[in-house]
Amino acid sequence: MRRETAYKLAGRHHEHPVAAAGLFKEREIRFSEYPPRQAEQALRSLRLLKGLHAAPHGERPHSIVVAYSVLELSLEVLEDALRDAGFHLDNSLYVKLTRAVVYFCEETQRHNVESPERLLKKSNEVYVKVYEHHLHGDHDDTPPEFREYK
């Protein structure tokens, strides 16, 4: 049975008011204090990328704010590219924990958007309705007197 048929039989509707909401992210990238002026150099480099908006962080001189779509980029890709280019990112415990959570969330969100929606909660209803619509062999042709033979 095709997935679309199963969804229709279960009465599941897929109308969402905003398709793929929450895919545009705004994140902060923090640099270590040494070598100096890393944030400005990274900002100039990142502004050249298509689909990415980069701006200096107003309150922290060693940070920049980047905005992007999760479908096109991720914080992990951006930070890996910056490390490969020779930039030194902040490695404090707080930043490492935040970074790990953001990496996980973005990867999970991208995976969920790309994978087809699955029927989880009403799967039993699909099988019940399919069973009702198809001919099946639950009929016993044996006469009642033979079934109750003792």
N, C-alpha and C positions, 0 to 999 in steps of 0.2 A: 504494500500500500504506500502511496506517495505521502510525504509529510504534509503537504497542503490539504489532502483529503482527511488525514487524521485530525488536523487542527479544526477543520470545518465540522467534522462529526462531533468533536468534543465541545464545540461552541466557543472556541477560543478566538478572540479578535485581536488584531495586531495594529489597530489604529493608535498612533502615538501623536500627541499634539506637536511635539518638536522632535524631529528625527535626529538621533545621535547628539542629544543635548550634553553639554559639559565637556566637549572635546577640545575647546580652546583653553589652554592653560597659561598662567602667568607665574613664573618661578624666579627665585633669586639664586644667583650663582655667586658664591663668596670665594674670594681669592686670599691667599696668605699675604702677610704684610711685606714679605721680601720675596723676590725683588720688587722694588717699588714701581708704581705706574702700570701694573699688569692689567688692572681693570680697564683703563683707557685704551690700551693696546688691544685687548680682547674685544672691547666694544666696537672698535673700528673694524676688526675682522668679522665679527658676527653680523654687523649691519650689511655686509655684502651678501649674506645668505638669503635666498628667496624663501618666503613663507615664515620668516622669523622677524620679530620686532624686538630690538634691543635698545635699552635706555639705561643711563646711570641711575643707581639707587640714590635717592635723595638724602637718606640719613646715614648710610654707611659708605665711606669712601672706597673701601676695598670690595665692593659688591656691584653687580649689575642685575637688572631685571630683564628677563626675556619672556616673550609671549609667542606661542606657537600652537599649532594644531597637533594633537596627539597622533593623528593619522599620518602626518608627514614627518614629524620629529619626536624625539623624546629627550628628557633631561640627561639620561644616560649617554645617548649619542653625542649630545652637545658637550658634556663634560669630558668624555673620552677624546673627542676631537681637540678640545682645548689642552688636555694633558699631552696628547701627541704633538701638539704644536709648541710645547715647552712651557706652558703656563702652570703655575703651582696653585692648586686649589686649597682652601681651608680644610684641614683634617681634624678639627676638634670633634669630640665625641657627639655633641649635639648635631653638628652638621652631618656626620657619618650616619647617625640614626635617621635623621630627616631624609637624607639622600636615599637610604635603603627603602624607606616607606614609599617615597615618591617613585622610585624605580619600579617597585612591585605594583603600585596602583596604576601607573601608566601602562605597564605591560599587560596587566589584567584587563584594563579598560579597552586597550587596542585589541586584545584577543577576543573579548566579548562582542565588540562591534563587528569584527570580521567573521566570527563564527555564526552559523544560522541559529535562530532562536529555537530552543528545544522545549518540548512539551514535558513538563515535569510533574505538575500537581494534578493534572487531570488525565494521566495516561491510562488509568483503569477504565475511565469512561469511554475512551476511544475503542478499546477492545470489546467492551460490552455492546456498544452500538454497532460495531462491525459484525459481531456475532449475531445480533438481531437481524441484520440485513442480508446475511448470506444463508444459503441452504447448508444445513449441516446434518451430521448423522446422529442426532440425539433421539431419534424416534426408534422405538423398539417394536418390530413387527410381530413379536411373539404374542399370541392371544393371552388375555389376562388369566384364564384358567391354568395355563401352563406356567405362567410366572409365579403363581401362588401354589404350585404343586407341592404337596407334602407327603 
